[in-house]
Amino acid sequence: AAGAALAQALQANAESRLRELFLDRTGLGPAAGAGLAALLRSSRSLEELELSRNPQLGEGLGAALSEAPWANTESKLRELHLNGTGLGPAAGAGLAELLRSSRSLEVLQLINNNQLGDAAGAAMAGVLRENAETRLRELHLAGTGMGPTAASGFAVLLRSNRSLETLDFRGFAALGGPAGVGLAEALRENAETKLRK
């Protein structure tokens, strides 16, 4: 309840200058998720939001992320940390829409959200291909339950992407097969890649 109230208070304060909000390991639950998603859609000052290691947050946050459009053209959000927040397949559409519309996000961490899944990864790769104005430099997907469909989508993305510097695929069992070969070929083809890790 406290997390939801905090998110609502921040959203209601149109003059807020809050740039960084660290709420990792605070026991946030599903009720806080909708308020935090609304804050992300409306904030004009928030640059970094750390919500990691709140495993009960996922259900509410995932549903809220997928329900509403990301129409915040004034967003300054650069870093979003959602490691170990229990995000599942329902969050995939919302995360994809965030990546489609964001002109400010540089770092997205989704590590250890084992239920996020293959379809979410494929959707994120697809919208990143479409967003020519993306500034995303780091995408951390270790332990997200993504498989060959996501890996193939990222292989297509990496043929032309010029913003990603870090793409964390630790734990992607699918990279041992054709998907891994596809990623290697894509990187070889993209002379302008900035990928370092």
Accessible surface in RSA format (square Angstrom, percent):
REM  Atomic radii and reference values for relative SASA: ProtOr
REM  Chains: A
REM  Algorithm: Lee & Richards
REM  Probe-radius: 1.40
REM  Slices: 20
REM RES _ NUM      All-atoms   Total-Side   Main-Chain    Non-polar    All polar
REM                ABS   REL    ABS   REL    ABS   REL    ABS   REL    ABS   REL
RES ALA A   1   115.94 106.6  69.77 107.7  46.17 105.0  74.69 105.2  41.25 109.3
RES ALA A   2    85.75  78.8  69.22 106.8  16.54  37.6  77.48 109.1   8.28  21.9
RES GLY A   3     9.20  11.3   0.00   N/A   9.20  11.3   3.87  10.6   5.33  11.9
RES ALA A   4    17.34  15.9  17.34  26.8   0.00   0.0  17.34  24.4   0.00   0.0
RES ALA A   5    56.59  52.0  49.95  77.1   6.64  15.1  52.11  73.4   4.48  11.9
RES LEU A   6    67.03  37.3  61.63  44.1   5.40  13.6  66.05  46.4   0.98   2.6
RES ALA A   7     0.07   0.1   0.00   0.0   0.07   0.2   0.04   0.1   0.03   0.1
RES GLN A   8   112.49  62.9 108.51  79.3   3.98   9.5  30.24  64.4  82.25  62.4
RES ALA A   9    60.78  55.9  46.43  71.7  14.34  32.6  55.09  77.6   5.69  15.1
RES LEU A  10    33.04  18.4  27.62  19.8   5.42  13.6  28.02  19.7   5.02  13.5
RES GLN A  11    75.39  42.2  56.90  41.6  18.49  44.0  12.59  26.8  62.80  47.6
RES ALA A  12    86.58  79.6  49.52  76.4  37.07  84.3  61.29  86.3  25.29  67.0
RES ASN A  13    77.84  53.7  66.06  63.8  11.79  28.4  21.04  50.6  56.81  54.9
RES ALA A  14    66.51  61.1  45.53  70.3  20.98  47.7  54.45  76.7  12.06  31.9
RES GLU A  15   141.09  81.0 125.97  95.3  15.11  36.0  62.43 120.8  78.65  64.2
RES SER A  16    29.33  24.8  14.15  18.9  15.18  35.0  13.36  28.5  15.97  22.4
RES ARG A  17   213.25  89.5 197.11 100.5  16.13  38.4  72.02  98.4 141.22  85.6
RES LEU A  18    61.39  34.2  52.49  37.6   8.90  22.4  58.46  41.1   2.93   7.9
RES ARG A  19   139.53  58.6 135.82  69.2   3.71   8.8  34.24  46.8 105.29  63.8
RES GLU A  20    81.84  47.0  68.54  51.9  13.30  31.7  10.57  20.5  71.26  58.2
RES LEU A  21    20.99  11.7  19.77  14.1   1.23   3.1  20.99  14.7   0.00   0.0
RES PHE A  22   109.78  54.9  87.09  53.9  22.69  59.0  87.09  52.8  22.69  64.9
RES LEU A  23    22.30  12.4  22.14  15.8   0.17   0.4  22.30  15.7   0.00   0.0
RES ASP A  24    39.17  27.4  29.05  28.9  10.12  23.9   0.13   0.3  39.04  38.9
RES ARG A  25   164.22  68.9 134.88  68.8  29.34  69.9  53.07  72.5 111.15  67.4
RES THR A  26    74.74  53.2  39.89  40.4  34.85  83.1  49.42  66.4  25.32  38.3
RES GLY A  27    70.00  86.3   0.00   N/A  70.00  86.3  38.19 104.8  31.81  71.2
RES LEU A  28    15.82   8.8  12.09   8.6   3.73   9.4  15.05  10.6   0.77   2.1
RES GLY A  29    21.41  26.4   0.00   N/A  21.41  26.4  14.25  39.1   7.15  16.0
RES PRO A  30    59.39  43.3  55.65  50.7   3.74  13.6  55.90  46.2   3.49  21.7
RES ALA A  31    70.08  64.4  48.39  74.7  21.68  49.3  61.03  86.0   9.04  23.9
RES ALA A  32     3.54   3.3   2.97   4.6   0.57   1.3   2.97   4.2   0.57   1.5
RES GLY A  33     0.00   0.0   0.00   N/A   0.00   0.0   0.00   0.0   0.00   0.0
RES ALA A  34    55.09  50.7  52.21  80.6   2.88   6.5  52.51  74.0   2.57   6.8
RES GLY A  35     9.52  11.7   0.00   N/A   9.52  11.7   7.62  20.9   1.90   4.3
RES LEU A  36     0.66   0.4   0.66   0.5   0.00   0.0   0.66   0.5   0.00   0.0
RES ALA A  37     0.00   0.0   0.00   0.0   0.00   0.0   0.00   0.0   0.00   0.0
RES ALA A  38    18.62  17.1  17.25  26.6   1.37   3.1  18.01  25.4   0.61   1.6
RES LEU A  39     7.31   4.1   7.31   5.2   0.00   0.0   7.31   5.1   0.00   0.0
RES LEU A  40     7.73   4.3   2.09   1.5   5.65  14.2   2.88   2.0   4.85  13.1
RES ARG A  41    52.49  22.0  43.06  21.9   9.43  22.5  12.98  17.7  39.51  23.9
RES SER A  42    50.46  42.6  30.38  40.5  20.08  46.2  34.93  74.4  15.53  21.8
RES SER A  43    18.07  15.3   7.99  10.7  10.08  23.2  13.39  28.5   4.68   6.6
RES ARG A  44   109.30  45.9 100.46  51.2   8.84  21.0  23.33  31.9  85.97  52.1
RES SER A  45    19.73  16.7  17.30  23.1   2.43   5.6  15.78  33.6   3.95   5.5
RES LEU A  46     4.99   2.8   3.52   2.5   1.47   3.7   3.52   2.5   1.47   4.0
RES GLU A  47    32.65  18.7  32.65  24.7   0.00   0.0   2.16   4.2  30.49  24.9
RES GLU A  48    25.91  14.9  25.91  19.6   0.00   0.0   0.00   0.0  25.91  21.2
RES LEU A  49     0.00   0.0   0.00   0.0   0.00   0.0   0.00   0.0   0.00   0.0
RES GLU A  50    24.16  13.9  24.16  18.3   0.00   0.0   2.82   5.5  21.34  17.4
RES LEU A  51     0.00   0.0   0.00   0.0   0.00   0.0   0.00   0.0   0.00   0.0
RES SER A  52     0.45   0.4   0.45   0.6   0.00   0.0   0.40   0.9   0.05   0.1
RES ARG A  53   108.45  45.5  99.06  50.5   9.39  22.3  55.22  75.5  53.23  32.3
RES ASN A  54     0.30   0.2   0.00   0.0   0.30   0.7   0.30   0.7   0.00   0.0
RES PRO A  55    86.18  62.8  75.94  69.2  10.24  37.2  75.94  62.7  10.24  63.6
RES GLN A  56   119.60  66.9 115.30  84.3   4.31  10.3  41.82  89.0  77.78  59.0
RES LEU A  57     0.00   0.0   0.00   0.0   0.00   0.0   0.00   0.0   0.00   0.0
RES GLY A  58     1.45   1.8   0.00   N/A   1.45   1.8   0.29   0.8   1.17   2.6
RES GLU A  59   138.51  79.5 121.48  91.9  17.03  40.5  51.52  99.7  86.98  71.0
RES GLY A  60    14.31  17.6   0.00   N/A  14.31  17.6  12.77  35.1   1.53   3.4
RES LEU A  61     0.52   0.3   0.52   0.4   0.00   0.0   0.52   0.4   0.00   0.0
RES GLY A  62     2.07   2.6   0.00   N/A   2.07   2.6   2.07   5.7   0.00   0.0
RES ALA A  63    40.82  37.5  39.05  60.3   1.78   4.0  40.38  56.9   0.44   1.2
RES ALA A  64     8.36   7.7   5.39   8.3   2.97   6.8   7.66  10.8   0.70   1.8
RES LEU A  65     1.76   1.0   0.40   0.3   1.35   3.4   0.40   0.3   1.35   3.6
RES SER A  66    46.66  39.4  18.76  25.0  27.90  64.3   9.72  20.7  36.94  51.7
RES GLU A  67   139.58  80.1 102.96  77.9  36.61  87.2  42.79  82.8  96.79  79.0
RES ALA A  68    27.81  25.6  21.50  33.2   6.31  14.4  24.14  34.0   3.67   9.7
RES PRO A  69   100.26  73.1  91.12  83.1   9.15  33.2  95.56  78.9   4.70  29.2
RES TRP A  70    18.39   7.4   8.50   4.1   9.89  23.2   8.69   4.6   9.70  15.7
RES ALA A  71    78.83  72.5  54.20  83.6  24.63  56.0  62.43  87.9  16.40  43.4
RES ASN A  72    30.94  21.3   9.17   8.9  21.77  52.4  11.00  26.5  19.93  19.3
RES THR A  73   135.96  96.7  96.71  98.0  39.25  93.5  81.33 109.2  54.63  82.6
RES GLU A  74   100.52  57.7  91.64  69.3   8.89  21.2  37.34  72.2  63.18  51.6
RES SER A  75    34.72  29.3  21.75  29.0  12.98  29.9  14.23  30.3  20.49  28.7
RES LYS A  76   105.42  51.4 101.33  62.2   4.09   9.7  71.69  64.5  33.73  35.9
RES LEU A  77     8.59   4.8   8.59   6.1   0.00   0.0   8.59   6.0   0.00   0.0
RES ARG A  78    80.59  33.8  80.59  41.1   0.00   0.0  31.31  42.8  49.28  29.9
RES GLU A  79    35.81  20.6  35.81  27.1   0.00   0.0   0.60   1.2  35.21  28.7
RES LEU A  80     0.02   0.0   0.02   0.0   0.00   0.0   0.02   0.0   0.00   0.0
RES HIS A  81    17.05   9.3  17.05  11.9   0.00   0.0  15.11  15.6   1.95   2.3
RES LEU A  82     0.98   0.5   0.98   0.7   0.00   0.0   0.98   0.7   0.00   0.0
RES ASN A  83    19.42  13.4  19.42  18.8   0.00   0.0   6.49  15.6  12.93  12.5
RES GLY A  84    16.91  20.9   0.00   N/A  16.91  20.9  14.80  40.6   2.11   4.7
RES THR A  85     0.00   0.0   0.00   0.0   0.00   0.0   0.00   0.0   0.00   0.0
RES GLY A  86    41.78  51.5   0.00   N/A  41.78  51.5  24.61  67.5  17.17  38.5
RES LEU A  87     0.66   0.4   0.00   0.0   0.66   1.7   0.00   0.0   0.66   1.8
RES GLY A  88    15.14  18.7   0.00   N/A  15.14  18.7  10.62  29.1   4.52  10.1
RES PRO A  89   100.82  73.5  87.18  79.5  13.64  49.6  88.61  73.2  12.21  75.9
RES ALA A  90    62.84  57.8  46.39  71.6  16.45  37.4  59.77  84.2   3.07   8.1
RES ALA A  91     0.16   0.1   0.00   0.0   0.16   0.4   0.00   0.0   0.16   0.4
RES GLY A  92     2.21   2.7   0.00   N/A   2.21   2.7   2.21   6.1   0.00   0.0
RES ALA A  93    65.81  60.5  51.88  80.1  13.93  31.7  57.21  80.6   8.60  22.8
RES GLY A  94     1.61   2.0   0.00   N/A   1.61   2.0   1.61   4.4   0.00   0.0
RES LEU A  95     0.00   0.0   0.00   0.0   0.00   0.0   0.00   0.0   0.00   0.0
RES ALA A  96     6.43   5.9   6.43   9.9   0.00   0.0   6.43   9.1   0.00   0.0
RES GLU A  97    56.56  32.5  55.98  42.4   0.57   1.4  18.84  36.4  37.71  30.8
RES LEU A  98    10.55   5.9  10.55   7.5   0.00   0.0  10.55   7.4   0.00   0.0
RES LEU A  99     3.47   1.9   2.22   1.6   1.24   3.1   2.61   1.8   0.86   2.3
RES ARG A 100    93.97  39.5  91.10  46.4   2.88   6.9  38.28  52.3  55.70  33.8
RES SER A 101    38.51  32.5  23.02  30.7  15.49  35.7  23.34  49.7  15.17  21.3
RES SER A 102    18.66  15.8   7.89  10.5  10.77  24.8  14.23  30.3   4.43   6.2
RES ARG A 103   107.15  45.0 100.82  51.4   6.34  15.1  49.68  67.9  57.47  34.8
RES SER A 104    15.75  13.3  14.88  19.9   0.87   2.0  13.14  28.0   2.61   3.7
RES LEU A 105     4.12   2.3   2.05   1.5   2.07   5.2   2.05   1.4   2.07   5.6
RES GLU A 106    35.07  20.1  35.07  26.5   0.00   0.0   2.06   4.0  33.01  27.0
RES VAL A 107     6.67   4.4   6.67   6.0   0.00   0.0   6.67   5.8   0.00   0.0
RES LEU A 108     0.00   0.0   0.00   0.0   0.00   0.0   0.00   0.0   0.00   0.0
RES GLN A 109    35.98  20.1  35.98  26.3   0.00   0.0   0.00   0.0  35.97  27.3
RES LEU A 110     0.00   0.0   0.00   0.0   0.00   0.0   0.00   0.0   0.00   0.0
RES ILE A 111    31.34  17.8  31.34  23.4   0.00   0.0  31.34  22.6   0.00   0.0
RES ASN A 112    93.03  64.2  82.25  79.5  10.79  26.0  14.78  35.6  78.25  75.6
RES ASN A 113     1.62   1.1   0.00   0.0   1.62   3.9   1.62   3.9   0.00   0.0
RES ASN A 114    95.95  66.2  83.20  80.4  12.76  30.7  20.50  49.3  75.46  72.9
RES GLN A 115   127.96  71.6 121.32  88.7   6.65  15.8  45.38  96.6  82.59  62.6
RES LEU A 116     1.58   0.9   0.00   0.0   1.58   4.0   0.00   0.0   1.58   4.2
RES GLY A 117    16.39  20.2   0.00   N/A  16.39  20.2  16.39  45.0   0.00   0.0
RES ASP A 118    38.58  27.0  34.27  34.1   4.31  10.2  23.70  55.8  14.88  14.8
RES ALA A 119    81.47  74.9  68.76 106.1  12.72  28.9  74.30 104.6   7.17  19.0
RES ALA A 120     5.70   5.2   0.80   1.2   4.90  11.2   3.89   5.5   1.81   4.8
RES GLY A 121     0.00   0.0   0.00   N/A   0.00   0.0   0.00   0.0   0.00   0.0
RES ALA A 122    26.36  24.2  19.15  29.5   7.21  16.4  19.46  27.4   6.90  18.3
RES ALA A 123    40.90  37.6  28.34  43.7  12.57  28.6  40.00  56.3   0.90   2.4
RES MET A 124     0.00   0.0   0.00   0.0   0.00   0.0   0.00   0.0   0.00   0.0
RES ALA A 125     0.00   0.0   0.00   0.0   0.00   0.0   0.00   0.0   0.00   0.0
RES GLY A 126    12.39  15.3   0.00   N/A  12.39  15.3  12.12  33.3   0.28   0.6
RES VAL A 127     7.24   4.8   7.24   6.6   0.00   0.0   7.24   6.3   0.00   0.0
RES LEU A 128     4.69   2.6   0.66   0.5   4.03  10.1   0.66   0.5   4.03  10.8
RES ARG A 129   108.29  45.5  78.19  39.9  30.09  71.7  20.88  28.5  87.40  53.0
RES GLU A 130   114.55  65.8  81.59  61.7  32.96  78.5  46.25  89.5  68.30  55.8
RES ASN A 131     7.89   5.4   0.53   0.5   7.35  17.7   5.59  13.4   2.30   2.2
RES ALA A 132   104.71  96.3  62.63  96.7  42.07  95.7  73.31 103.2  31.40  83.2
RES GLU A 133   109.42  62.8  96.63  73.1  12.79  30.4  40.53  78.4  68.89  56.2
RES THR A 134    24.20  17.2  12.21  12.4  11.99  28.6   8.06  10.8  16.15  24.4
RES ARG A 135   141.93  59.6 134.97  68.8   6.96  16.6  31.06  42.4 110.88  67.2
RES LEU A 136     1.07   0.6   1.07   0.8   0.00   0.0   1.07   0.8   0.00   0.0
RES ARG A 137    75.07  31.5  75.07  38.3   0.00   0.0  31.99  43.7  43.09  26.1
RES GLU A 138    43.52  25.0  43.52  32.9   0.00   0.0   2.04   4.0  41.48  33.9
RES LEU A 139     0.00   0.0   0.00   0.0   0.00   0.0   0.00   0.0   0.00   0.0
RES HIS A 140    23.63  12.9  23.63  16.4   0.00   0.0  21.29  21.9   2.34   2.7
RES LEU A 141     0.00   0.0   0.00   0.0   0.00   0.0   0.00   0.0   0.00   0.0
RES ALA A 142     8.28   7.6   8.28  12.8   0.00   0.0   8.28  11.7   0.00   0.0
RES GLY A 143    25.65  31.6   0.00   N/A  25.65  31.6  23.51  64.5   2.14   4.8
RES THR A 144     0.99   0.7   0.00   0.0   0.99   2.4   0.00   0.0   0.99   1.5
RES GLY A 145    50.27  62.0   0.00   N/A  50.27  62.0  28.55  78.3  21.72  48.6
RES MET A 146    12.15   6.3   0.00   0.0  12.15  28.9   0.05   0.0  12.10  16.0
RES GLY A 147    11.95  14.7   0.00   N/A  11.95  14.7  11.91  32.7   0.04   0.1
RES PRO A 148    84.06  61.3  83.89  76.5   0.17   0.6  84.06  69.4   0.00   0.0
RES THR A 149    78.37  55.7  71.50  72.5   6.87  16.4  47.80  64.2  30.58  46.2
RES ALA A 150     0.00   0.0   0.00   0.0   0.00   0.0   0.00   0.0   0.00   0.0
RES ALA A 151     0.00   0.0   0.00   0.0   0.00   0.0   0.00   0.0   0.00   0.0
RES SER A 152    58.15  49.1  54.53  72.8   3.62   8.3  34.03  72.5  24.12  33.8
RES GLY A 153    12.44  15.3   0.00   N/A  12.44  15.3  11.75  32.2   0.69   1.5
RES PHE A 154     0.00   0.0   0.00   0.0   0.00   0.0   0.00   0.0   0.00   0.0
RES ALA A 155     5.72   5.3   5.72   8.8   0.00   0.0   5.72   8.1   0.00   0.0
RES VAL A 156    69.96  46.0  67.54  61.1   2.41   5.8  67.54  58.7   2.41   6.5
RES LEU A 157     1.81   1.0   1.81   1.3   0.00   0.0   1.81   1.3   0.00   0.0
RES LEU A 158     3.70   2.1   3.70   2.7   0.00   0.0   3.70   2.6   0.00   0.0
RES ARG A 159    91.30  38.3  77.36  39.4  13.94  33.2  36.57  50.0  54.73  33.2
RES SER A 160    59.82  50.6  54.68  73.0   5.14  11.8  38.12  81.2  21.70  30.4
RES ASN A 161    13.12   9.0   5.56   5.4   7.56  18.2   6.94  16.7   6.18   6.0
RES ARG A 162   121.31  50.9 113.66  57.9   7.64  18.2  48.27  66.0  73.04  44.3
RES SER A 163    20.89  17.7  15.79  21.1   5.10  11.7  19.18  40.8   1.71   2.4
RES LEU A 164     2.55   1.4   1.24   0.9   1.31   3.3   1.24   0.9   1.31   3.5
RES GLU A 165    33.16  19.0  33.16  25.1   0.00   0.0   3.21   6.2  29.95  24.5
RES THR A 166    11.00   7.8  11.00  11.2   0.00   0.0   7.04   9.5   3.97   6.0
RES LEU A 167    12.80   7.1   2.29   1.6  10.50  26.4   2.29   1.6  10.50  28.3
RES ASP A 168    14.39  10.1   8.34   8.3   6.05  14.3  11.28  26.5   3.11   3.1
RES PHE A 169    25.89  13.0  18.73  11.6   7.16  18.6  19.37  11.7   6.52  18.6
RES ARG A 170   156.81  65.8 145.86  74.4  10.95  26.1  82.34 112.5  74.47  45.1
RES GLY A 171    78.53  96.8   0.00   N/A  78.53  96.8  39.56 108.6  38.97  87.3
RES PHE A 172    14.37   7.2   2.59   1.6  11.78  30.6   3.54   2.1  10.83  31.0
RES ALA A 173    98.60  90.7  67.96 104.9  30.65  69.7  81.67 115.0  16.93  44.9
RES ALA A 174    22.18  20.4   3.27   5.0  18.92  43.0  16.77  23.6   5.41  14.3
RES LEU A 175    50.63  28.2  36.95  26.4  13.68  34.4  37.38  26.3  13.25  35.6
RES GLY A 176    78.76  97.1   0.00   N/A  78.76  97.1  40.82 112.0  37.95  85.0
RES GLY A 177    28.57  35.2   0.00   N/A  28.57  35.2  24.33  66.8   4.24   9.5
RES PRO A 178   120.39  87.7 109.55  99.9  10.84  39.4 114.08  94.2   6.30  39.2
RES ALA A 179     9.51   8.7   2.99   4.6   6.52  14.8   7.50  10.6   2.01   5.3
RES GLY A 180    16.39  20.2   0.00   N/A  16.39  20.2  10.59  29.1   5.79  13.0
RES VAL A 181    88.44  58.2  84.71  76.7   3.73   9.0  87.65  76.2   0.79   2.1
RES GLY A 182    15.79  19.5   0.00   N/A  15.79  19.5  15.60  42.8   0.20   0.4
RES LEU A 183    14.30   8.0  14.30  10.2   0.00   0.0  14.30  10.0   0.00   0.0
RES ALA A 184    48.73  44.8  40.54  62.6   8.19  18.6  44.83  63.1   3.91  10.3
RES GLU A 185    66.78  38.3  66.53  50.3   0.25   0.6  10.67  20.6  56.10  45.8
RES ALA A 186     0.00   0.0   0.00   0.0   0.00   0.0   0.00   0.0   0.00   0.0
RES LEU A 187    62.52  34.8  54.06  38.7   8.46  21.3  54.31  38.1   8.21  22.1
RES ARG A 188   176.90  74.3 144.44  73.6  32.47  77.3  78.59 107.4  98.32  59.6
RES GLU A 189   108.21  62.1  73.85  55.9  34.35  81.8  44.34  85.8  63.87  52.1
RES ASN A 190     7.70   5.3   2.85   2.8   4.85  11.7   2.56   6.2   5.14   5.0
RES ALA A 191   104.63  96.2  62.22  96.0  42.41  96.5  72.98 102.8  31.65  83.8
RES GLU A 192   100.92  57.9  88.58  67.0  12.34  29.4  37.60  72.7  63.31  51.7
RES THR A 193    45.12  32.1  25.52  25.9  19.60  46.7  23.39  31.4  21.73  32.8
RES LYS A 194   115.23  56.2 105.30  64.6   9.92  23.6  61.88  55.7  53.34  56.8
RES LEU A 195    38.71  21.6  15.18  10.9  23.53  59.2  15.27  10.7  23.44  63.1
RES ARG A 196   175.53  73.7 137.49  70.1  38.04  90.6  67.88  92.8 107.66  65.2
RES LYS A 197   165.95  81.0 130.27  79.9  35.68  85.0 108.87  98.0  57.09  60.8
END  Absolute sums over single chains surface
CHAIN  1 A     9063.7       7036.4       2027.3       4997.3       4066.4
END  Absolute sums over all chains
TOTAL          9063.7       7036.4       2027.3       4997.3       4066.4
